[in-house]
Amino acid sequence: MAGLPSPLTTPVFQILLSLADADRHGYAVIQDVAARTQGEVRLTASTLYAAIKRLLEARLIQEVEAPAGTGGAPRRCYRLTREGRRAAREEAERMARAVAMARDKRLLPRKA
């Protein structure tokens, strides 16, 4: 992932998650992340668009046309690339391993 830190930052990972199931424009990404994290992660426009620029450069996302019939002014929409899906999956697996270690150390309850 040229140009991106490893592990991924929280905003970058959340943006990739937001695009995993649908193409979205920037404001929709901000709304999706806030809703999924119950407000725990709130992306500002400057954070979002700086991250989007890096994700485009790293080819983890691509710009696509907005779906027809969305009305209003044309918006830029973004789509997860195959490489972006792989990066999101690797980050999720890294976090799952960390949770497993925390369970082993009894910081978290063991799974039933």
Backbone as a ProteinNet text record, in pm:
[ID]
protein_1_A
[PRIMARY]
MAGLPSPLTTPVFQILLSLADADRHGYAVIQDVAARTQGEVRLTASTLYAAIKRLLEARLIQEVEAPAGTGGAPRRCYRLTREGRRAAREEAERMARAVAMARDKRLLPRKA
[TERTIARY]
83.6	0	87.9	140	229.8	164.5	235.9	188.4	91.6	54.7	-37.4	32.5	3.1	66.1	10.1	92	46.7	75.4	-19.6	-158.8	-228.7	-343.8	-421.5	-472.1	-483.8	-542.5	-692.4	-749.7	-894.2	-975.7	-951.5	-1030.8	-1017.2	-896.8	-876.9	-949.9	-937	-1006.3	-1157.3	-1208.9	-1354.2	-1403.1	-1325.4	-1364	-1368.7	-1268.4	-1268.9	-1389.6	-1420.7	-1538.8	-1665.7	-1673.5	-1793.6	-1815.5	-1706.4	-1716.9	-1721.9	-1717	-1714.1	-1845.7	-1956.7	-2085.9	-2159.9	-2104	-2172.7	-2078.9	-2102	-2032.5	-2096.5	-2016.4	-2071.2	-1996.7	-2066.3	-1999.9	-1950.7	-1870.1	-1805	-1898.6	-2005.2	-2096.9	-2162.7	-2194.3	-2254.7	-2155.6	-2026.7	-1924.7	-1922.9	-1924.4	-1924.3	-2045.2	-2162.6	-2284.7	-2278.2	-2229.9	-2221.9	-2128.3	-2012.2	-1914.9	-1972.7	-2033.4	-2092.3	-2201.2	-2285	-2395.1	-2341.8	-2247.5	-2194.9	-2119	-2047.6	-1967.6	-2044.8	-2171.8	-2257.3	-2192.7	-2135.1	-2076.7	-1937.1	-1884.1	-1749.6	-1643.7	-1664.6	-1572.9	-1650.7	-1608.1	-1670.3	-1563.3	-1583.7	-1488.5	-1524.2	-1425.6	-1447.3	-1424.8	-1473.5	-1454.2	-1305.7	-1226.3	-1083.1	-1014.6	-1049.5	-992.1	-1034.5	-1162.8	-1215.3	-1145.2	-1140.9	-1087.5	-935.3	-865.4	-721.1	-699.6	-780.9	-769.3	-809.5	-915.4	-958.5	-848.6	-781.4	-671.6	-563.1	-526.6	-423.5	-471.4	-599.6	-654.4	-660.6	-691.7	-691.7	-549.5	-453.9	-314.2	-261.7	-305.8	-262.7	-345.3	-444.6	-533.7	-615.4	-647.3	-732.9	-879.6	-905.2	-1039.6	-1028	-1140.5	-1144.3	-1267	-1256.8	-1369.1	-1462.4	-1593.5	-1692.5	-1804	-1881.7	-1994.7	-2103.8	-2173.5	-2286.7	-2396.6	-2471.9	-2581.6	-2682.1	-2742.4	-2841.6	-2961.6	-3022.6	-3144.2	-3122.2	-2997	-2972.3	-3009.2	-3030.5	-3073.7	-2967.5	-2997.7	-2904.9	-2779.6	-2684.3	-2558.2	-2480.7	-2403.6	-2323.5	-2223.8	-2208.1	-2115.9	-2015.3	-1899.8	-1799	-1831.7	-1835.9	-1856.8	-1729.5	-1716.8	-1595.2	-1633.1	-1544	-1565.6	-1438.1	-1455.8	-1342.8	-1286.3	-1155.9	-1092.6	-1062.9	-1021.4	-983.4	-871	-773.8	-662.3	-713.8	-810.4	-868.7	-941.9	-1014.4	-1084.2	-982.8	-873.7	-769.5	-708.4	-680.8	-622.6	-717.9	-847.2	-945.4	-953.7	-953.1	-959.8	-836.1	-717.2	-594.6	-597	-649.3	-656.9	-756.6	-870.3	-969	-910	-833.8	-770.1	-666.3	-591.9	-492.8	-563.9	-676.2	-751.1	-809.8	-856.6	-911.8	-803.4	-681.1	-571.3	-543.7	-550.6	-529.6	-638.9	-762.3	-873.1	-850.1	-804.6	-777.9	-668.6	-566.6	-460.1	-514.7	-602.7	-663.4	-749.9	-817.3	-896.2	-802.8	-691.7	-595.7	-541.4	-527.7	-475.4	-586.9	-707.9	-825	-860	-824.7	-869.5	-1011.6	-1049.7	-1185	-1239.5	-1371.9	-1428.9	-1405.1	-1390.4	-1375.1	-1507.6	-1498.6	-1620.2	-1694	-1827.6	-1909	-1904.1
-117.9	0	124.1	155.3	269	396.3	466.7	594.8	588.7	469.5	457.4	389.8	436.6	373.1	233.6	151.5	18.5	1.2	-25.8	-52.5	73.1	51.6	162.5	250.5	379	468.5	439.8	480.2	459.6	525.4	652.3	710	632.6	591.9	518.1	384.7	311.5	182.8	202.5	303.2	327.2	364.9	440.5	476.2	349.5	263.7	138.8	52.9	45.8	-30.2	28.5	159.9	225.3	191	175.8	148.4	-1.4	-85.6	-230.6	-283.7	-218.1	-270.6	-179.5	-61.7	28.5	140.5	190.7	311.9	428	520.4	633.4	761.7	874.5	1005.2	1043.3	1146.5	1181.9	1202.1	1279.4	1305.3	1175.2	1085.2	956.8	873.5	881.7	810.2	865	998.2	1060.3	1011.7	1010.8	967.8	819.7	735.4	591.1	561.4	624.3	599.5	643.4	759.7	808.2	713	663.9	573.7	438.8	379.2	246.9	248	359.2	366.2	432.9	458.5	525.3	654.7	729.3	859.4	854.7	734.3	722.4	777.6	757	810	911.2	1035.1	1141.8	1199.8	1182.1	1232.4	1375.5	1464.6	1599.1	1592.6	1692.4	1695.8	1698.6	1773.7	1780.9	1646.8	1576.7	1443.4	1346.6	1349.7	1258.2	1278.7	1402.8	1423.9	1407.6	1433.8	1404.6	1253.3	1176.5	1030	977.3	1032	987.7	1012.1	1126.2	1154.7	1047.1	1010.8	908.2	771.7	741.2	611.8	602.6	712.7	714	693.8	762.9	750.4	608.5	544.2	406	304	351.6	267.1	168.4	211.5	128.6	161.4	279.7	317	381.5	392.1	460.3	549.4	653.8	743.9	685.2	691.2	640.3	743.4	729.3	819.2	789.5	894.3	876.7	801.1	717.8	646	744.1	703.7	788.7	808.3	923.9	950.3	994.3	1027.8	1071.9	1218.2	1289.2	1428.4	1519.5	1648	1746	1759	1830.5	1852.6	1722.4	1706.2	1583.8	1571.5	1451.6	1427.4	1322.4	1331.2	1227.6	1112.9	993.7	874.7	790.9	707.4	627	480.7	395.2	250.5	183.1	81.2	1.6	-80.3	-81.1	-166	-303	-395.4	-528.2	-514.1	-428.8	-405.7	-340.8	-251	-187.9	-287.7	-381.1	-485.1	-573.5	-605.7	-687.3	-613	-483.3	-404.5	-397.5	-378.2	-373.1	-508.3	-616.2	-750.6	-777.8	-741.6	-762.8	-683.3	-561.7	-480.3	-542.9	-589.1	-654.2	-780.1	-857.1	-978	-941.9	-833.1	-787.3	-752.1	-681.6	-643.3	-766.1	-864.8	-987.1	-1062.3	-1064.5	-1128.7	-1055.5	-922.5	-843.8	-873.3	-886.5	-920.4	-1059.5	-1153.7	-1288.6	-1285	-1204.5	-1191.9	-1131	-1032.8	-970.9	-1072.5	-1161.3	-1267.3	-1363.7	-1399.7	-1489.7	-1430	-1299.4	-1230.8	-1191.8	-1237.8	-1214.9	-1067.3	-990.2	-850.7	-841.7	-941.3	-950.9	-1088.1	-1099.9	-1232.6	-1326.8	-1454.9	-1555.6	-1570.8	-1608.2	-1632.1	-1752.1	-1748.7	-1861.1	-1974.8
0	0	0	-113.3	-124.7	-73.2	13.5	61.9	177.9	222.2	334	450.4	573	689	711.1	772.8	811.4	959.9	1043	1010	958.3	895.9	842.2	956.1	929.6	1028.7	1039.5	1150.2	1169	1057.4	1020.9	911	780.3	745.5	619.6	624.8	734.9	745.6	739.1	807.6	805.4	666	591.8	454.1	368.2	380.4	303.5	341.7	471.4	513.9	453.6	451.3	398	251.1	178	34.6	4.3	105.9	82.5	27.7	59.9	14.4	-83.2	-111.3	-204.9	-247.5	-368.7	-411.7	-334.9	-289.8	-214	-249.8	-238.9	-249.1	-109.8	-103.4	21.6	139.3	118.3	229.8	276.9	184.2	222.5	303.6	270.6	349	491.4	504.9	638.8	718.4	656.4	725.3	761.5	669.6	694.4	810.5	811.4	918.4	1053.3	1058.5	1184.7	1232.7	1140.6	1179.8	1226.7	1151	1186.9	1318	1345	1467.6	1581.2	1557.4	1656.7	1704.5	1609.7	1638.5	1697.2	1717.8	1775.6	1679.8	1550.4	1448.4	1366.2	1372.9	1294.3	1203	1073.1	975.1	938.7	942.1	889.3	738.7	668.1	523	488.6	563.8	531.9	554.8	662	687.2	578.1	544.1	442.6	308.5	261.7	126.8	120.4	230.8	232.6	224.1	297.8	293.8	156.1	99.1	-34.3	-136.7	-127.4	-221.2	-209	-85.8	-65.9	-114.5	-88.9	-133.3	-285.2	-351	-497.8	-550.8	-490.4	-533.8	-513.5	-405	-375.6	-452.8	-529.2	-609.6	-526.2	-403.1	-319.4	-343.3	-398.9	-441.2	-578.6	-646.8	-776.1	-780.1	-860.8	-877.3	-982.2	-957.9	-1051.7	-1066	-1172.8	-1192.9	-1091.5	-1051.4	-960.8	-1033.9	-963.2	-1027.5	-1087.9	-1199	-1265	-1173.7	-1186.8	-1111.7	-968.9	-934	-797.5	-778.7	-891.4	-884.1	-828.4	-831.3	-777	-861	-805.2	-873.6	-884.6	-993.4	-1006.4	-890.8	-840.2	-729.3	-771.2	-709.9	-731.1	-637	-690.5	-608.2	-611.5	-512.2	-498.8	-484.1	-535.2	-533	-482.9	-403.3	-355.1	-470.7	-486.6	-587.6	-525.8	-607.8	-556.9	-453	-482.8	-389.3	-259.4	-272.2	-154.2	-66.9	-131.2	-55.1	17.3	-49.4	13.6	133.4	117	226	345.2	319.5	428.6	499.6	420.9	480.7	566.5	517.1	594.5	725.2	720.1	842	940.8	890.5	978.1	1040.8	963.6	1016.8	1123	1100.2	1199.2	1329.9	1319.8	1439.6	1508.3	1430.8	1489.6	1568.3	1513.9	1587.3	1718.9	1718.4	1840.8	1943.2	1897.9	1989.3	2048.7	1967.4	2017.2	2124.6	2103.8	2204.5	2333.1	2321.3	2439.9	2514.4	2440.9	2506	2578.8	2515	2578.8	2708.1	2713.8	2833	2929.8	2898.3	2983.1	2999.1	2898.8	2897	2844	2766.2	2711.4	2746.7	2759.1	2786.3	2669.2	2700.7	2595.7	2523.5	2396.9	2319.3	2375.5	2370.8	2419.3	2321.9
[MASK]
++++++++++++++++++++++++++++++++++++++++++++++++++++++++++++++++++++++++++++++++++++++++++++++++++++++++++++++++

